[in-house]
């Protein structure tokens, strides 16, 4: 067992979850990740009197369907670590747990290089620094009606978020007011029928890794209407078709990576979308993010070096946060 794996498990239990002796903790995992879950459990046993593990059959990207159909599954517990391949934070069961003020950590462990996500250095990011960066960005997201983003690769996209409140993840449950994700980012759910323009994906296809070449994706009225027919685009199209759910083509989230330890290399879904200097469009389900769109899954398209504007006020230039003029109301 590697030192870095133990280091990551300790961060999850002690720094992110901050479990207490009286917590009733559930660790959700799959057979593929039983070893990682066991390391997490070992550290949790030092802090919590009651720790249980739920091992699911590996259902891949459709694992969230079980948690949509069994909304009450987390009711007996006060704290949940969802350590599966795919994020559960957008499921109905997670939404119910959050509404009941349980601690909920989404810990998607999917990687493409054979290493455990718990071994990655990006988990060492200073959570206080990420919180400060997120609050700067959230101030401008909160008071805007739309976001306009462009990139050197050719992205020119508008998303709309009127009456949608932003949030941020940095792993720390307390900072997330009860729930968080290993992804260190600022995010906002977006209006599901209004995203329009061109997205040139040159960073990552989320779970399936880095594209071999940039892929142009067109949006109209909130939905993907065209994916470029190059080899990487065909791979993306096939992946999306395999969800067997037309709602996966709907844009549901706008996110900005805030982890300066992360690199967008296509090796790890969470690292890619967390990388500072990137933004992503989350597709499909966004219920737990404050949206209205259900779907059989959720994944992100990550792009590099964005210029980001909130109501025409620039907050990011070539992937670097800039401080605009103060918002006056």
Secondary structure, 3 states (H helix, E strand, C coil): CCHHHHHHHHHHHHHHHCCCCCCEEEEEEEHHHHHHHHHHHHHHHCCCCEEEEEEECCCHHHHHHHHHHCHHHHCCCCEEEEECCCCCCCCHHHHHHHHCCCEEEECCCCECCCCCHHHCHHHHCCHHHHHHHHHHHHHHHHCCCEEEEEECCCCEEEEECCCCCCEEECCCCCCCCCEEECCCEEEEECCCCCCEEEEEECCECHHHCCCCCCEEEEEECCEEEEECCCHHHHHHHHHHHCCCCHHHHEEEEEEEECECCCCCCCCEHHHHHHECCEEEEEEECCHHHCCCCCCCCEEEEEEECEEEEECCEEEEECCEECCCCCCCC
